[in-house]
Amino acid sequence: MKRLGFFHVMTFFLVVAILSAGCITPPKENGSGSGTQAGQSGTVTPTPSPTLQILDTRYLTPATPYPTGTPPTTRPTFSSLPNNTEEPTVYKVIYLDTIDFQYSVSAYSTSITDPPLIIEICLIPEMVTRNIWYESRYTTREDVYTTQTYISPASYFEIRVRDKETGEIVEKEGFGKTYSVETKKVLQIRKSGEYLIEFSGNDIVATVQMRVPAPENANVTPAGTLVCPTT
């Protein structure tokens, strides 16, 4: 019995001693490693790899940081500008006629002091219709007849605007030959001066309108754009 009591007493003192010493925790592992070299212990710290720096000065330039504590600058407010509506130019007709050209030529001289001079032309070329006969390749079928309508090869029109003093052509337009076959033509003379306007053509009917800006406060009927008939 005495030996058993002595064992309990020793066990009690051993537990008290352990509690007094505290818990022992193992050392934490980190990026640093401990090692021993030549009988000496030490800490080895890994060297970080260099970082590549990029600064494209085409987009970024060095600047001073914005000062803290400074109140933001108030941006000025802008009011929208009033819409200035320009009054449309009023034109007056100085020439309007329909001419049936048969290898004919006509000319007019004019003095432009307030350009532009707008020349509008509607053209109706002579059309040619012919019947074409096709022989049937099959003995059991009848021959084929078709009708074709096209612009007369002799149909053409040309307008030339010349400097009246030098004869130099400043503008020209036409139909057929080296020109397109559009039936609406428009020329604008935007420089003041003395001009000679020539019309020539064949197998074509031309309606020509010429108009210029009307003088201020003039009592004229405003001239509109020449409307060509639809085909």
mmCIF file of the C-alpha atoms, coordinates in Angstrom:
data_MODEL
# 
_entry.id   MODEL 
# 
loop_
_atom_site.group_PDB 
_atom_site.id 
_atom_site.type_symbol 
_atom_site.label_atom_id 
_atom_site.label_alt_id 
_atom_site.label_comp_id 
_atom_site.label_asym_id 
_atom_site.label_entity_id 
_atom_site.label_seq_id 
_atom_site.pdbx_PDB_ins_code 
_atom_site.Cartn_x 
_atom_site.Cartn_y 
_atom_site.Cartn_z 
_atom_site.occupancy 
_atom_site.B_iso_or_equiv 
_atom_site.pdbx_formal_charge 
_atom_site.auth_seq_id 
_atom_site.auth_comp_id 
_atom_site.auth_asym_id 
_atom_site.auth_atom_id 
_atom_site.pdbx_PDB_model_num 
ATOM 1   C CA . MET A 1 1   ? 0.000   0.000  0.000    1.00 0.00 ? 1   MET A CA 1 
ATOM 2   C CA . LYS A 1 2   ? 2.824   2.411  0.738    1.00 0.00 ? 2   LYS A CA 1 
ATOM 3   C CA . ARG A 1 3   ? 4.421   1.699  -2.671   1.00 0.00 ? 3   ARG A CA 1 
ATOM 4   C CA . LEU A 1 4   ? 1.095   2.471  -4.457   1.00 0.00 ? 4   LEU A CA 1 
ATOM 5   C CA . GLY A 1 5   ? 0.696   5.774  -2.590   1.00 0.00 ? 5   GLY A CA 1 
ATOM 6   C CA . PHE A 1 6   ? 4.232   6.786  -3.504   1.00 0.00 ? 6   PHE A CA 1 
ATOM 7   C CA . PHE A 1 7   ? 3.462   6.144  -7.224   1.00 0.00 ? 7   PHE A CA 1 
ATOM 8   C CA . HIS A 1 8   ? 0.407   8.415  -7.097   1.00 0.00 ? 8   HIS A CA 1 
ATOM 9   C CA . VAL A 1 9   ? 2.397   11.207 -5.449   1.00 0.00 ? 9   VAL A CA 1 
ATOM 10  C CA . MET A 1 10  ? 5.113   11.015 -8.118   1.00 0.00 ? 10  MET A CA 1 
ATOM 11  C CA . THR A 1 11  ? 2.524   11.037 -10.898  1.00 0.00 ? 11  THR A CA 1 
ATOM 12  C CA . PHE A 1 12  ? 0.903   14.176 -9.403   1.00 0.00 ? 12  PHE A CA 1 
ATOM 13  C CA . PHE A 1 13  ? 4.227   16.088 -9.294   1.00 0.00 ? 13  PHE A CA 1 
ATOM 14  C CA . LEU A 1 14  ? 5.060   15.040 -12.865  1.00 0.00 ? 14  LEU A CA 1 
ATOM 15  C CA . VAL A 1 15  ? 1.742   16.428 -14.238  1.00 0.00 ? 15  VAL A CA 1 
ATOM 16  C CA . VAL A 1 16  ? 2.266   19.703 -12.344  1.00 0.00 ? 16  VAL A CA 1 
ATOM 17  C CA . ALA A 1 17  ? 5.753   20.028 -13.806  1.00 0.00 ? 17  ALA A CA 1 
ATOM 18  C CA . ILE A 1 18  ? 4.486   19.536 -17.372  1.00 0.00 ? 18  ILE A CA 1 
ATOM 19  C CA . LEU A 1 19  ? 1.723   22.094 -16.949  1.00 0.00 ? 19  LEU A CA 1 
ATOM 20  C CA . SER A 1 20  ? 4.158   24.605 -15.522  1.00 0.00 ? 20  SER A CA 1 
ATOM 21  C CA . ALA A 1 21  ? 6.521   24.192 -18.492  1.00 0.00 ? 21  ALA A CA 1 
ATOM 22  C CA . GLY A 1 22  ? 3.765   25.035 -21.111  1.00 0.00 ? 22  GLY A CA 1 
ATOM 23  C CA . CYS A 1 23  ? 3.067   23.559 -24.555  1.00 0.00 ? 23  CYS A CA 1 
ATOM 24  C CA . ILE A 1 24  ? 5.922   23.026 -26.898  1.00 0.00 ? 24  ILE A CA 1 
ATOM 25  C CA . THR A 1 25  ? 5.072   23.855 -30.513  1.00 0.00 ? 25  THR A CA 1 
ATOM 26  C CA . PRO A 1 26  ? 7.253   22.872 -33.443  1.00 0.00 ? 26  PRO A CA 1 
ATOM 27  C CA . PRO A 1 27  ? 8.952   25.688 -35.356  1.00 0.00 ? 27  PRO A CA 1 
ATOM 28  C CA . LYS A 1 28  ? 6.945   27.124 -38.303  1.00 0.00 ? 28  LYS A CA 1 
ATOM 29  C CA . GLU A 1 29  ? 8.205   26.645 -41.801  1.00 0.00 ? 29  GLU A CA 1 
ATOM 30  C CA . ASN A 1 30  ? 8.672   29.804 -43.843  1.00 0.00 ? 30  ASN A CA 1 
ATOM 31  C CA . GLY A 1 31  ? 10.449  30.967 -46.946  1.00 0.00 ? 31  GLY A CA 1 
ATOM 32  C CA . SER A 1 32  ? 13.679  31.148 -44.974  1.00 0.00 ? 32  SER A CA 1 
ATOM 33  C CA . GLY A 1 33  ? 15.542  27.952 -44.461  1.00 0.00 ? 33  GLY A CA 1 
ATOM 34  C CA . SER A 1 34  ? 17.937  27.060 -41.674  1.00 0.00 ? 34  SER A CA 1 
ATOM 35  C CA . GLY A 1 35  ? 21.115  25.254 -42.457  1.00 0.00 ? 35  GLY A CA 1 
ATOM 36  C CA . THR A 1 36  ? 24.428  24.336 -40.967  1.00 0.00 ? 36  THR A CA 1 
ATOM 37  C CA . GLN A 1 37  ? 27.683  25.048 -42.716  1.00 0.00 ? 37  GLN A CA 1 
ATOM 38  C CA . ALA A 1 38  ? 31.137  24.407 -41.213  1.00 0.00 ? 38  ALA A CA 1 
ATOM 39  C CA . GLY A 1 39  ? 29.537  23.597 -37.874  1.00 0.00 ? 39  GLY A CA 1 
ATOM 40  C CA . GLN A 1 40  ? 27.634  26.952 -37.750  1.00 0.00 ? 40  GLN A CA 1 
ATOM 41  C CA . SER A 1 41  ? 23.881  27.366 -38.074  1.00 0.00 ? 41  SER A CA 1 
ATOM 42  C CA . GLY A 1 42  ? 22.335  30.255 -40.008  1.00 0.00 ? 42  GLY A CA 1 
ATOM 43  C CA . THR A 1 43  ? 19.276  31.457 -41.989  1.00 0.00 ? 43  THR A CA 1 
ATOM 44  C CA . VAL A 1 44  ? 19.235  31.462 -45.799  1.00 0.00 ? 44  VAL A CA 1 
ATOM 45  C CA . THR A 1 45  ? 16.849  34.060 -47.376  1.00 0.00 ? 45  THR A CA 1 
ATOM 46  C CA . PRO A 1 46  ? 15.890  33.474 -51.070  1.00 0.00 ? 46  PRO A CA 1 
ATOM 47  C CA . THR A 1 47  ? 16.742  36.355 -53.445  1.00 0.00 ? 47  THR A CA 1 
ATOM 48  C CA . PRO A 1 48  ? 13.647  37.619 -55.376  1.00 0.00 ? 48  PRO A CA 1 
ATOM 49  C CA . SER A 1 49  ? 13.909  37.508 -59.167  1.00 0.00 ? 49  SER A CA 1 
ATOM 50  C CA . PRO A 1 50  ? 14.083  40.938 -60.906  1.00 0.00 ? 50  PRO A CA 1 
ATOM 51  C CA . THR A 1 51  ? 10.805  42.349 -62.366  1.00 0.00 ? 51  THR A CA 1 
ATOM 52  C CA . LEU A 1 52  ? 10.736  43.648 -65.960  1.00 0.00 ? 52  LEU A CA 1 
ATOM 53  C CA . GLN A 1 53  ? 9.664   47.334 -66.045  1.00 0.00 ? 53  GLN A CA 1 
ATOM 54  C CA . ILE A 1 54  ? 7.613   48.571 -68.993  1.00 0.00 ? 54  ILE A CA 1 
ATOM 55  C CA . LEU A 1 55  ? 6.849   52.241 -69.697  1.00 0.00 ? 55  LEU A CA 1 
ATOM 56  C CA . ASP A 1 56  ? 5.578   53.105 -73.128  1.00 0.00 ? 56  ASP A CA 1 
ATOM 57  C CA . THR A 1 57  ? 5.978   56.872 -73.358  1.00 0.00 ? 57  THR A CA 1 
ATOM 58  C CA . ARG A 1 58  ? 3.710   56.953 -76.372  1.00 0.00 ? 58  ARG A CA 1 
ATOM 59  C CA . TYR A 1 59  ? 0.846   56.481 -73.944  1.00 0.00 ? 59  TYR A CA 1 
ATOM 60  C CA . LEU A 1 60  ? 2.253   57.365 -70.507  1.00 0.00 ? 60  LEU A CA 1 
ATOM 61  C CA . THR A 1 61  ? 4.623   60.080 -69.306  1.00 0.00 ? 61  THR A CA 1 
ATOM 62  C CA . PRO A 1 62  ? 5.886   60.706 -65.785  1.00 0.00 ? 62  PRO A CA 1 
ATOM 63  C CA . ALA A 1 63  ? 3.734   63.182 -63.860  1.00 0.00 ? 63  ALA A CA 1 
ATOM 64  C CA . THR A 1 64  ? 3.413   64.733 -60.415  1.00 0.00 ? 64  THR A CA 1 
ATOM 65  C CA . PRO A 1 65  ? 0.921   62.979 -58.121  1.00 0.00 ? 65  PRO A CA 1 
ATOM 66  C CA . TYR A 1 66  ? -2.296  64.851 -57.501  1.00 0.00 ? 66  TYR A CA 1 
ATOM 67  C CA . PRO A 1 67  ? -1.915  66.817 -54.188  1.00 0.00 ? 67  PRO A CA 1 
ATOM 68  C CA . THR A 1 68  ? -4.129  65.419 -51.470  1.00 0.00 ? 68  THR A CA 1 
ATOM 69  C CA . GLY A 1 69  ? -6.420  67.738 -49.604  1.00 0.00 ? 69  GLY A CA 1 
ATOM 70  C CA . THR A 1 70  ? -6.801  70.108 -52.547  1.00 0.00 ? 70  THR A CA 1 
ATOM 71  C CA . PRO A 1 71  ? -10.440 70.736 -53.456  1.00 0.00 ? 71  PRO A CA 1 
ATOM 72  C CA . PRO A 1 72  ? -11.348 69.641 -56.960  1.00 0.00 ? 72  PRO A CA 1 
ATOM 73  C CA . THR A 1 73  ? -11.368 72.309 -59.613  1.00 0.00 ? 73  THR A CA 1 
ATOM 74  C CA . THR A 1 74  ? -14.825 73.349 -60.712  1.00 0.00 ? 74  THR A CA 1 
ATOM 75  C CA . ARG A 1 75  ? -15.248 72.782 -64.412  1.00 0.00 ? 75  ARG A CA 1 
ATOM 76  C CA . PRO A 1 76  ? -16.726 75.703 -66.347  1.00 0.00 ? 76  PRO A CA 1 
ATOM 77  C CA . THR A 1 77  ? -20.130 75.170 -67.838  1.00 0.00 ? 77  THR A CA 1 
ATOM 78  C CA . PHE A 1 78  ? -20.809 76.032 -71.442  1.00 0.00 ? 78  PHE A CA 1 
ATOM 79  C CA . SER A 1 79  ? -24.134 77.058 -72.863  1.00 0.00 ? 79  SER A CA 1 
ATOM 80  C CA . SER A 1 80  ? -25.101 75.830 -76.308  1.00 0.00 ? 80  SER A CA 1 
ATOM 81  C CA . LEU A 1 81  ? -24.607 78.307 -79.121  1.00 0.00 ? 81  LEU A CA 1 
ATOM 82  C CA . PRO A 1 82  ? -27.724 79.544 -80.881  1.00 0.00 ? 82  PRO A CA 1 
ATOM 83  C CA . ASN A 1 83  ? -28.513 77.898 -84.171  1.00 0.00 ? 83  ASN A CA 1 
ATOM 84  C CA . ASN A 1 84  ? -27.985 80.444 -86.906  1.00 0.00 ? 84  ASN A CA 1 
ATOM 85  C CA . THR A 1 85  ? -30.317 79.428 -89.692  1.00 0.00 ? 85  THR A CA 1 
ATOM 86  C CA . GLU A 1 86  ? -29.248 80.810 -93.035  1.00 0.00 ? 86  GLU A CA 1 
ATOM 87  C CA . GLU A 1 87  ? -31.955 81.866 -95.385  1.00 0.00 ? 87  GLU A CA 1 
ATOM 88  C CA . PRO A 1 88  ? -31.961 79.856 -98.616  1.00 0.00 ? 88  PRO A CA 1 
ATOM 89  C CA . THR A 1 89  ? -30.684 81.600 -101.715 1.00 0.00 ? 89  THR A CA 1 
ATOM 90  C CA . VAL A 1 90  ? -33.416 82.850 -104.007 1.00 0.00 ? 90  VAL A CA 1 
ATOM 91  C CA . TYR A 1 91  ? -32.694 82.239 -107.698 1.00 0.00 ? 91  TYR A CA 1 
ATOM 92  C CA . LYS A 1 92  ? -34.149 83.885 -110.769 1.00 0.00 ? 92  LYS A CA 1 
ATOM 93  C CA . VAL A 1 93  ? -34.341 82.294 -114.211 1.00 0.00 ? 93  VAL A CA 1 
ATOM 94  C CA . ILE A 1 94  ? -32.330 84.030 -116.895 1.00 0.00 ? 94  ILE A CA 1 
ATOM 95  C CA . TYR A 1 95  ? -32.876 81.435 -119.633 1.00 0.00 ? 95  TYR A CA 1 
ATOM 96  C CA . LEU A 1 96  ? -35.388 78.641 -120.254 1.00 0.00 ? 96  LEU A CA 1 
ATOM 97  C CA . ASP A 1 97  ? -36.026 77.025 -123.627 1.00 0.00 ? 97  ASP A CA 1 
ATOM 98  C CA . THR A 1 98  ? -36.615 73.689 -125.349 1.00 0.00 ? 98  THR A CA 1 
ATOM 99  C CA . ILE A 1 99  ? -34.516 73.134 -128.467 1.00 0.00 ? 99  ILE A CA 1 
ATOM 100 C CA . ASP A 1 100 ? -34.750 70.379 -131.075 1.00 0.00 ? 100 ASP A CA 1 
ATOM 101 C CA . PHE A 1 101 ? -31.180 69.906 -132.243 1.00 0.00 ? 101 PHE A CA 1 
ATOM 102 C CA . GLN A 1 102 ? -30.564 68.722 -135.804 1.00 0.00 ? 102 GLN A CA 1 
ATOM 103 C CA . TYR A 1 103 ? -26.857 69.259 -136.294 1.00 0.00 ? 103 TYR A CA 1 
ATOM 104 C CA . SER A 1 104 ? -27.422 72.756 -134.929 1.00 0.00 ? 104 SER A CA 1 
ATOM 105 C CA . VAL A 1 105 ? -25.388 75.079 -132.721 1.00 0.00 ? 105 VAL A CA 1 
ATOM 106 C CA . SER A 1 106 ? -26.446 78.038 -130.561 1.00 0.00 ? 106 SER A CA 1 
ATOM 107 C CA . ALA A 1 107 ? -24.444 80.316 -128.270 1.00 0.00 ? 107 ALA A CA 1 
ATOM 108 C CA . TYR A 1 108 ? -25.079 82.965 -125.589 1.00 0.00 ? 108 TYR A CA 1 
ATOM 109 C CA . SER A 1 109 ? -22.783 85.363 -123.804 1.00 0.00 ? 109 SER A CA 1 
ATOM 110 C CA . THR A 1 110 ? -23.278 86.340 -120.195 1.00 0.00 ? 110 THR A CA 1 
ATOM 111 C CA . SER A 1 111 ? -21.602 88.398 -117.467 1.00 0.00 ? 111 SER A CA 1 
ATOM 112 C CA . ILE A 1 112 ? -21.625 86.755 -114.054 1.00 0.00 ? 112 ILE A CA 1 
ATOM 113 C CA . THR A 1 113 ? -21.154 89.222 -111.208 1.00 0.00 ? 113 THR A CA 1 
ATOM 114 C CA . ASP A 1 114 ? -22.899 87.275 -108.464 1.00 0.00 ? 114 ASP A CA 1 
ATOM 115 C CA . PRO A 1 115 ? -22.095 83.559 -108.901 1.00 0.00 ? 115 PRO A CA 1 
ATOM 116 C CA . PRO A 1 116 ? -23.018 80.804 -109.109 1.00 0.00 ? 116 PRO A CA 1 
ATOM 117 C CA . LEU A 1 117 ? -24.573 80.376 -112.524 1.00 0.00 ? 117 LEU A CA 1 
ATOM 118 C CA . ILE A 1 118 ? -26.520 77.105 -112.512 1.00 0.00 ? 118 ILE A CA 1 
ATOM 119 C CA . ILE A 1 119 ? -27.225 75.429 -115.860 1.00 0.00 ? 119 ILE A CA 1 
ATOM 120 C CA . GLU A 1 120 ? -29.669 72.506 -115.839 1.00 0.00 ? 120 GLU A CA 1 
ATOM 121 C CA . ILE A 1 121 ? -30.467 70.406 -118.902 1.00 0.00 ? 121 ILE A CA 1 
ATOM 122 C CA . CYS A 1 122 ? -33.082 67.724 -119.557 1.00 0.00 ? 122 CYS A CA 1 
ATOM 123 C CA . LEU A 1 123 ? -32.403 65.600 -122.644 1.00 0.00 ? 123 LEU A CA 1 
ATOM 124 C CA . ILE A 1 124 ? -34.654 63.409 -124.780 1.00 0.00 ? 124 ILE A CA 1 
ATOM 125 C CA . PRO A 1 125 ? -32.588 61.557 -127.387 1.00 0.00 ? 125 PRO A CA 1 
ATOM 126 C CA . GLU A 1 126 ? -34.078 60.104 -130.538 1.00 0.00 ? 126 GLU A CA 1 
ATOM 127 C CA . MET A 1 127 ? -34.863 56.414 -130.171 1.00 0.00 ? 127 MET A CA 1 
ATOM 128 C CA . VAL A 1 128 ? -34.570 53.844 -132.951 1.00 0.00 ? 128 VAL A CA 1 
ATOM 129 C CA . THR A 1 129 ? -36.742 50.744 -133.139 1.00 0.00 ? 129 THR A CA 1 
ATOM 130 C CA . ARG A 1 130 ? -35.957 47.777 -135.346 1.00 0.00 ? 130 ARG A CA 1 
ATOM 131 C CA . ASN A 1 131 ? -37.320 44.298 -135.849 1.00 0.00 ? 131 ASN A CA 1 
ATOM 132 C CA . ILE A 1 132 ? -34.929 41.374 -135.767 1.00 0.00 ? 132 ILE A CA 1 
ATOM 133 C CA . TRP A 1 133 ? -35.733 38.042 -137.389 1.00 0.00 ? 133 TRP A CA 1 
ATOM 134 C CA . TYR A 1 134 ? -34.186 34.819 -136.118 1.00 0.00 ? 134 TYR A CA 1 
ATOM 135 C CA . GLU A 1 135 ? -34.363 31.675 -138.204 1.00 0.00 ? 135 GLU A CA 1 
ATOM 136 C CA . SER A 1 136 ? -35.536 28.703 -136.195 1.00 0.00 ? 136 SER A CA 1 
ATOM 137 C CA . ARG A 1 137 ? -33.025 25.924 -135.752 1.00 0.00 ? 137 ARG A CA 1 
ATOM 138 C CA . TYR A 1 138 ? -35.824 23.426 -135.454 1.00 0.00 ? 138 TYR A CA 1 
ATOM 139 C CA . THR A 1 139 ? -37.940 22.493 -138.489 1.00 0.00 ? 139 THR A CA 1 
ATOM 140 C CA . THR A 1 140 ? -41.009 22.047 -136.306 1.00 0.00 ? 140 THR A CA 1 
ATOM 141 C CA . ARG A 1 141 ? -40.900 25.613 -134.924 1.00 0.00 ? 141 ARG A CA 1 
ATOM 142 C CA . GLU A 1 142 ? -41.716 28.950 -136.544 1.00 0.00 ? 142 GLU A CA 1 
ATOM 143 C CA . ASP A 1 143 ? -39.176 31.725 -137.090 1.00 0.00 ? 143 ASP A CA 1 
ATOM 144 C CA . VAL A 1 144 ? -38.699 34.233 -134.244 1.00 0.00 ? 144 VAL A CA 1 
ATOM 145 C CA . TYR A 1 145 ? -39.233 38.006 -134.527 1.00 0.00 ? 145 TYR A CA 1 
ATOM 146 C CA . THR A 1 146 ? -38.080 40.428 -131.794 1.00 0.00 ? 146 THR A CA 1 
ATOM 147 C CA . THR A 1 147 ? -38.200 44.217 -131.438 1.00 0.00 ? 147 THR A CA 1 
ATOM 148 C CA . GLN A 1 148 ? -35.301 46.280 -130.080 1.00 0.00 ? 148 GLN A CA 1 
ATOM 149 C CA . THR A 1 149 ? -35.392 49.961 -129.121 1.00 0.00 ? 149 THR A CA 1 
ATOM 150 C CA . TYR A 1 150 ? -32.189 51.878 -128.499 1.00 0.00 ? 150 TYR A CA 1 
ATOM 151 C CA . ILE A 1 151 ? -30.705 55.383 -128.656 1.00 0.00 ? 151 ILE A CA 1 
ATOM 152 C CA . SER A 1 152 ? -29.902 56.600 -132.137 1.00 0.00 ? 152 SER A CA 1 
ATOM 153 C CA . PRO A 1 153 ? -26.148 56.344 -132.799 1.00 0.00 ? 153 PRO A CA 1 
ATOM 154 C CA . ALA A 1 154 ? -26.321 59.858 -134.290 1.00 0.00 ? 154 ALA A CA 1 
ATOM 155 C CA . SER A 1 155 ? -27.827 61.364 -131.130 1.00 0.00 ? 155 SER A CA 1 
ATOM 156 C CA . TYR A 1 156 ? -25.526 63.607 -129.094 1.00 0.00 ? 156 TYR A CA 1 
ATOM 157 C CA . PHE A 1 157 ? -25.456 66.873 -127.134 1.00 0.00 ? 157 PHE A CA 1 
ATOM 158 C CA . GLU A 1 158 ? -22.673 69.098 -125.808 1.00 0.00 ? 158 GLU A CA 1 
ATOM 159 C CA . ILE A 1 159 ? -22.502 72.295 -123.775 1.00 0.00 ? 159 ILE A CA 1 
ATOM 160 C CA . ARG A 1 160 ? -19.273 74.271 -123.490 1.00 0.00 ? 160 ARG A CA 1 
ATOM 161 C CA . VAL A 1 161 ? -18.720 77.291 -121.227 1.00 0.00 ? 161 VAL A CA 1 
ATOM 162 C CA . ARG A 1 162 ? -15.786 79.383 -122.425 1.00 0.00 ? 162 ARG A CA 1 
ATOM 163 C CA . ASP A 1 163 ? -13.937 82.359 -121.048 1.00 0.00 ? 163 ASP A CA 1 
ATOM 164 C CA . LYS A 1 164 ? -15.184 85.049 -123.397 1.00 0.00 ? 164 LYS A CA 1 
ATOM 165 C CA . GLU A 1 165 ? -11.810 86.779 -123.693 1.00 0.00 ? 165 GLU A CA 1 
ATOM 166 C CA . THR A 1 166 ? -9.450  83.821 -124.034 1.00 0.00 ? 166 THR A CA 1 
ATOM 167 C CA . GLY A 1 167 ? -11.795 81.159 -125.432 1.00 0.00 ? 167 GLY A CA 1 
ATOM 168 C CA . GLU A 1 168 ? -10.621 78.677 -122.803 1.00 0.00 ? 168 GLU A CA 1 
ATOM 169 C CA . ILE A 1 169 ? -13.220 76.038 -121.885 1.00 0.00 ? 169 ILE A CA 1 
ATOM 170 C CA . VAL A 1 170 ? -13.888 76.299 -118.141 1.00 0.00 ? 170 VAL A CA 1 
ATOM 171 C CA . GLU A 1 171 ? -16.748 73.769 -117.976 1.00 0.00 ? 171 GLU A CA 1 
ATOM 172 C CA . LYS A 1 172 ? -18.265 71.251 -120.353 1.00 0.00 ? 172 LYS A CA 1 
ATOM 173 C CA . GLU A 1 173 ? -20.776 68.426 -120.269 1.00 0.00 ? 173 GLU A CA 1 
ATOM 174 C CA . GLY A 1 174 ? -22.670 66.341 -122.789 1.00 0.00 ? 174 GLY A CA 1 
ATOM 175 C CA . PHE A 1 175 ? -24.590 63.277 -123.885 1.00 0.00 ? 175 PHE A CA 1 
ATOM 176 C CA . GLY A 1 176 ? -23.358 60.498 -126.158 1.00 0.00 ? 176 GLY A CA 1 
ATOM 177 C CA . LYS A 1 177 ? -20.021 60.226 -127.911 1.00 0.00 ? 177 LYS A CA 1 
ATOM 178 C CA . THR A 1 178 ? -17.446 60.528 -125.087 1.00 0.00 ? 178 THR A CA 1 
ATOM 179 C CA . TYR A 1 179 ? -20.086 61.443 -122.475 1.00 0.00 ? 179 TYR A CA 1 
ATOM 180 C CA . SER A 1 180 ? -22.498 59.316 -120.490 1.00 0.00 ? 180 SER A CA 1 
ATOM 181 C CA . VAL A 1 181 ? -26.106 58.753 -121.578 1.00 0.00 ? 181 VAL A CA 1 
ATOM 182 C CA . GLU A 1 182 ? -27.650 60.225 -118.434 1.00 0.00 ? 182 GLU A CA 1 
ATOM 183 C CA . THR A 1 183 ? -30.530 62.488 -119.437 1.00 0.00 ? 183 THR A CA 1 
ATOM 184 C CA . LYS A 1 184 ? -30.103 65.062 -116.609 1.00 0.00 ? 184 LYS A CA 1 
ATOM 185 C CA . LYS A 1 185 ? -27.060 67.343 -116.682 1.00 0.00 ? 185 LYS A CA 1 
ATOM 186 C CA . VAL A 1 186 ? -26.087 70.115 -114.251 1.00 0.00 ? 186 VAL A CA 1 
ATOM 187 C CA . LEU A 1 187 ? -23.224 72.624 -114.469 1.00 0.00 ? 187 LEU A CA 1 
ATOM 188 C CA . GLN A 1 188 ? -22.286 75.339 -111.995 1.00 0.00 ? 188 GLN A CA 1 
ATOM 189 C CA . ILE A 1 189 ? -20.056 78.319 -112.723 1.00 0.00 ? 189 ILE A CA 1 
ATOM 190 C CA . ARG A 1 190 ? -18.796 79.533 -109.358 1.00 0.00 ? 190 ARG A CA 1 
ATOM 191 C CA . LYS A 1 191 ? -16.477 82.303 -110.525 1.00 0.00 ? 191 LYS A CA 1 
ATOM 192 C CA . SER A 1 192 ? -17.527 85.725 -111.741 1.00 0.00 ? 192 SER A CA 1 
ATOM 193 C CA . GLY A 1 193 ? -16.490 86.761 -115.230 1.00 0.00 ? 193 GLY A CA 1 
ATOM 194 C CA . GLU A 1 194 ? -17.485 87.087 -118.877 1.00 0.00 ? 194 GLU A CA 1 
ATOM 195 C CA . TYR A 1 195 ? -18.518 83.770 -120.435 1.00 0.00 ? 195 TYR A CA 1 
ATOM 196 C CA . LEU A 1 196 ? -19.644 82.353 -123.779 1.00 0.00 ? 196 LEU A CA 1 
ATOM 197 C CA . ILE A 1 197 ? -22.085 79.427 -123.507 1.00 0.00 ? 197 ILE A CA 1 
ATOM 198 C CA . GLU A 1 198 ? -22.367 77.123 -126.537 1.00 0.00 ? 198 GLU A CA 1 
ATOM 199 C CA . PHE A 1 199 ? -24.935 74.380 -127.189 1.00 0.00 ? 199 PHE A CA 1 
ATOM 200 C CA . SER A 1 200 ? -24.649 71.836 -129.988 1.00 0.00 ? 200 SER A CA 1 
ATOM 201 C CA . GLY A 1 201 ? -26.335 68.551 -130.791 1.00 0.00 ? 201 GLY A CA 1 
ATOM 202 C CA . ASN A 1 202 ? -28.202 66.272 -133.164 1.00 0.00 ? 202 ASN A CA 1 
ATOM 203 C CA . ASP A 1 203 ? -31.216 63.979 -132.961 1.00 0.00 ? 203 ASP A CA 1 
ATOM 204 C CA . ILE A 1 204 ? -31.965 65.200 -129.449 1.00 0.00 ? 204 ILE A CA 1 
ATOM 205 C CA . VAL A 1 205 ? -34.363 67.586 -127.712 1.00 0.00 ? 205 VAL A CA 1 
ATOM 206 C CA . ALA A 1 206 ? -32.852 69.636 -124.877 1.00 0.00 ? 206 ALA A CA 1 
ATOM 207 C CA . THR A 1 207 ? -34.661 71.738 -122.295 1.00 0.00 ? 207 THR A CA 1 
ATOM 208 C CA . VAL A 1 208 ? -32.169 74.207 -120.832 1.00 0.00 ? 208 VAL A CA 1 
ATOM 209 C CA . GLN A 1 209 ? -32.638 76.364 -117.745 1.00 0.00 ? 209 GLN A CA 1 
ATOM 210 C CA . MET A 1 210 ? -30.085 78.870 -116.462 1.00 0.00 ? 210 MET A CA 1 
ATOM 211 C CA . ARG A 1 211 ? -30.529 80.652 -113.139 1.00 0.00 ? 211 ARG A CA 1 
ATOM 212 C CA . VAL A 1 212 ? -28.537 83.007 -110.912 1.00 0.00 ? 212 VAL A CA 1 
ATOM 213 C CA . PRO A 1 213 ? -29.044 84.428 -107.389 1.00 0.00 ? 213 PRO A CA 1 
ATOM 214 C CA . ALA A 1 214 ? -31.661 87.159 -107.391 1.00 0.00 ? 214 ALA A CA 1 
ATOM 215 C CA . PRO A 1 215 ? -30.621 90.621 -106.171 1.00 0.00 ? 215 PRO A CA 1 
ATOM 216 C CA . GLU A 1 216 ? -31.538 91.472 -102.580 1.00 0.00 ? 216 GLU A CA 1 
ATOM 217 C CA . ASN A 1 217 ? -35.078 92.766 -102.051 1.00 0.00 ? 217 ASN A CA 1 
ATOM 218 C CA . ALA A 1 218 ? -35.906 91.934 -105.660 1.00 0.00 ? 218 ALA A CA 1 
ATOM 219 C CA . ASN A 1 219 ? -39.526 91.072 -106.361 1.00 0.00 ? 219 ASN A CA 1 
ATOM 220 C CA . VAL A 1 220 ? -39.045 87.850 -108.347 1.00 0.00 ? 220 VAL A CA 1 
ATOM 221 C CA . THR A 1 221 ? -40.691 84.478 -108.467 1.00 0.00 ? 221 THR A CA 1 
ATOM 222 C CA . PRO A 1 222 ? -38.198 82.009 -106.923 1.00 0.00 ? 222 PRO A CA 1 
ATOM 223 C CA . ALA A 1 223 ? -36.905 79.560 -109.509 1.00 0.00 ? 223 ALA A CA 1 
ATOM 224 C CA . GLY A 1 224 ? -36.713 75.900 -108.513 1.00 0.00 ? 224 GLY A CA 1 
ATOM 225 C CA . THR A 1 225 ? -34.713 73.004 -109.875 1.00 0.00 ? 225 THR A CA 1 
ATOM 226 C CA . LEU A 1 226 ? -35.527 71.933 -113.403 1.00 0.00 ? 226 LEU A CA 1 
ATOM 227 C CA . VAL A 1 227 ? -37.530 68.696 -113.269 1.00 0.00 ? 227 VAL A CA 1 
ATOM 228 C CA . CYS A 1 228 ? -36.902 66.230 -116.075 1.00 0.00 ? 228 CYS A CA 1 
ATOM 229 C CA . PRO A 1 229 ? -39.696 63.956 -117.346 1.00 0.00 ? 229 PRO A CA 1 
ATOM 230 C CA . THR A 1 230 ? -39.451 60.337 -116.315 1.00 0.00 ? 230 THR A CA 1 
ATOM 231 C CA . THR A 1 231 ? -38.971 57.777 -119.059 1.00 0.00 ? 231 THR A CA 1 
# 
